[in-house]
Amino acid sequence: MSKSTKYLIAIALLLVANLWLFFSGESSATPKAEKYFLAEDLDGISRFLFVLDQDTVKLEQTGEGWMLNNQYPADEGFVNTLISVLERVEVGRTIDEWNGDVLGSAEVEFDFNSRYRFQFATNPTKTKTYFISEGDAKEVAVPGYRDNVADIFALHPDQWRDRLIIDGSWRTIQKLNVEKKNDDFEIKFDDTFFLVDGQAPSDSSVVVNYLNQFQQFQANEMVSPGRFPQLDSLLETEPMATLSIEDIKHESPFTLQIYPNLENQGFHLAVDGDGQRMVLDARRVQRILSHPLN
């Protein structure tokens, strides 16, 4: 047998061996990481309750979706992220008789029935998370999750609120008014298309693009009274503009009062017709308040 033939046979044997190791699941010999929660339990989550300092977050599954603190619709995307994080939480080392500080407590309800309670804590540098139950602590982490696991429990109640404030487009909006100092404008549907300040636009796509800004229009964040005193003080001033939208999906017009932003702030305080406060990105506000034909 020639030397080259021996090489080819050796290479073939190595290739077969590598393929066998790959498809036979070499990783199965590696101890499988222990998950903190069972996947089948998480499929039936019906409620979360987080308590941190003075804040309480209760997320409850209802017939109309997730509700926050029995008052506001919750952001479904955030809740799904929370569930995804919990599904992937893996257990590291165990610390018997935890004596460190505790950040807060959590309760997870399954199928509107059984409940699991634990406390959560971090190390001094806030790079590790510990779940504490019955006095023992387990270090937990999510592979590939760059943030500390405890951070998701520390979100302010406002951050769990649904941020969608209107969902309209050129196909559903019937009339839009912007009132601001020395530069009001109106867009109104008339028979077959829109008039801008009573005139037919020369470029209809400009109007379509402007109105489509309000598809799935979300606030950057909802803001409750008292959370940011500097924003509360803005309510004592005159708004810089008022936006009004009539949409065929809503019985009454949607209104939004927008206030001047504070110095060095890249966002504006806005208040809708129901008194809900929110912040909007300053660049977004500029686009909304700019005349579409200018």
N, C-alpha and C positions, 0 to 999 in steps of 0.2 A: 504494500500500500504506500503510495507516494506521500511525501510530507504535506503537499497541498491538500490532498484528500483528507488526511488526518485533521488538518485545520478546519476544513469545511464541516466535517463531522462534529468536531468540538464546538464550533460556532452554532451548529444546528441544535446540539444538546443544550447549550446555554440558553438559546432562544426559547426552546421548549420549557426549560426550567423556569425562566422568567415569566413566560405566559402562564404557567401553572400557578406560580406564586401570586400573580396579579389577579387571575380569575378565581382562585380558590379563596381569596380574601385573607391575605397575610395579616391584615389588620385585626382579624378575628382573634389572633393570638394575643393581641394587645388588650389589656383590661379595658372594658367598655366603661366610659364615664357614667357616673350615677346622676340621673336627673333628680332635681328636687321635687318636682311635681310629676304625677303620672299623666300621660297624654290623654288617657280615657277620662280622667277627672276633669281636665281642662276643657274638654268638649262640652261639658255641662255647666260651665260657669254662669251664674245668674246674678252675682253681686260682688262688688269690691268695696271695701271700706278702709281708707287710709287716714290716720290721725298723725299730724306732725305739728308740733308747737300749738298755735291757735287755730290751725286750719284743719278742716275735715272734708274729705272727698268721699262721697258715696256715689258709686256708679252702679246703676241697677237696670237690669234687663226688663223691659216692659213690652206690651203688645205693639208699641209704636217705636221701638228701638231702645237704645240706651239713654237713660236720664241721669242728670247730675244733680245730686242733693234735692231731689224731688221738685226741682224748679226749672231747669234748663235742659234742652236736648244736648247730649254729649257729642263730642267729635268722634264719629264712628271710626275714623282712621286712627286716632290716638288710642282708642280702646283696643282695636285690633293689633296695634303695635304692642300694647301692654301684654295682651294674651300671647303674642308671638315671643316676646321676651321671656315670659314665664315658662313657656314650652321648652325653651332652650337653656334655662338655668341649670348649670351643673354644679355638683357638690365637690368641694375641695377638702381641706383638712377640717377636723372637728376640734373645737375648743370646749373642754368640759368646764362647767361652772363659770359662765361668762360674768366678768366683773367690770367690764368697760361701760362707757356711756351708751345710751340708747337714743337713736334719733326719733323713732316713732313706732307705731304699731300698724299692723295690717290684718285684714280679715278677708278671706275668700270663701264665698258661698257657692255650693255646688247643687244644681237642680232645685233651687229654692228650698233646700232642706239642710244638709250637713254643712258645717262651717269649719274652716281651719284658720287658726289664729297664730300669728308670730310677730316678733318685733324685728326691727332692722337697725343696723348700725354700720359705721364705717371706721376705718383706722384713722389716725390723726392726719395723714396726708390725703385722705379721701380717695384713695386708689383701690381700696378693697371694700367689699360689702359682706356683711354677716347677717344671716337669718338666725334668730334666736327663738327657740321653743323649749319650754320646760327646763329652762336654765342652761341648756347647752347651745352653743353657737356653731354654725357651719359656715365656712367661707364659701361664697358662691360667686359664680361668674358666668358670663355668656360668651362662648367662643366667637371671636370676630366682632363683638360689640365694644366699641371704643369708649363708651361712657360707663361710669360706675353704675352698677345695677340699682343702687339705692336712689339715684337721681330721679328715676321715673316715679318713685313714691313721693318725692319732694316737690313735684309740680304744684303750682298754685291752683286752687279750684278754677279760676278763670281760664287757665290753660287747657282744661278738659272740656270747655264749652264748644259747642258747634259754632264755627266762625262764618258759616254761610249766611249772608244777610239779604241777598236777592239773586235770582237766577232768571235773567232776561236776555233777549237778543233782538236783532232787527226783525225777527219773525213774530215776536210776541209784544214788544214794546209799542205802545200806541202814541205816547207823548212823553217828552222829556224836557224839563226846564232846568236851567242853571241860572240862579240869581246871585250876582256878585257885583261889587262896586264898579260901575261904569262899563260893564261888559256882560250883560245878560244875553242869553240866547235860548231859542226854543227849537226843538225838533218834533214835528207832528206828522203822523201818518195821514195822508189825504188821498183817498180813493185807491190808487195803485202804488204809490210810493210816498216818501217823506218830503216834506217841505222844511227848509231851514230858515227860520225867521220869515216864513211866508213865501219863500222863493224856492224854486226847484234847483237842486244842486247840479252843477255841471259834471261832477264826478260822483256817481252814486256809491262807488266802492268806499269812498271816504266816510260816508255816513254809515254804511254797513259796518265798517271796521270800528268806528267810534261806538256804535251801539253794542257791538259784540264784546266790548270790555266788561259788560255786566253779566256775561255767562258765568255761572258758578262763582259769583263775586263774593270773595271772602275777606273779612277783616284780618289784619295781621294778628290781632289778639283782642279778645273782649276784656273790658276793664270794669271792675266793680267799684262803686263809690268808696272813697276812703283809702283805696290801695295806693294811689299816687296823689298826694296832696297838691303837687304842682299842677296836675291835670285838672283836679277839682276846681282850682282857682280860675282856670280858663272859662269855666261855665258862667262866671260873673262878667265876662266880656262879650262883645258882639261876635257872632260867627262871621267868618270871612266869606262864606258862600252857603247857599242852600240848594240842594239837589232834589228834584221831584220827578218820579217816574210813574207813569200809568202803564200797567201791563195787563194783558188779557187774562193772565192766570190769577190775578189778585182783584178782590172786590174794591179795595181802596188804594189810593196812591201810596207809593213808598216814598218817604222823605228822609233826608239826611242833612243835618246841619254840620258844617265843617268849620273848625276853629283854627286860627293861626298857630303854627308850630312855635314852640319856644326856641330860644337861641341855641344853636348847635344840635337841635333835635331833627332827626331825619324822618319824623312821622308827625301826623296831625291827629288831634282828638276829634272824633265825630260822634254824633248822637242821632239815633234814628227816631222815627215817630213814636215808638213805644218807650222811649227813654233809655234804651240800651246804649251803653257807652262802649266805644271801641277805639283802636288806633289804626291808622292807615298809612302806608308808606308815602312819603312826600312826593316821590316821582309819580306814583300812581295818581295821587290827588291832582298833580299838575296836569296830567293827561286828561283826567275827567273834566276839569274846569276849563280846559283850553277849547276855544271855538273850533269845531271840526273843519271849518273851511278856511281858517287862517293859517 
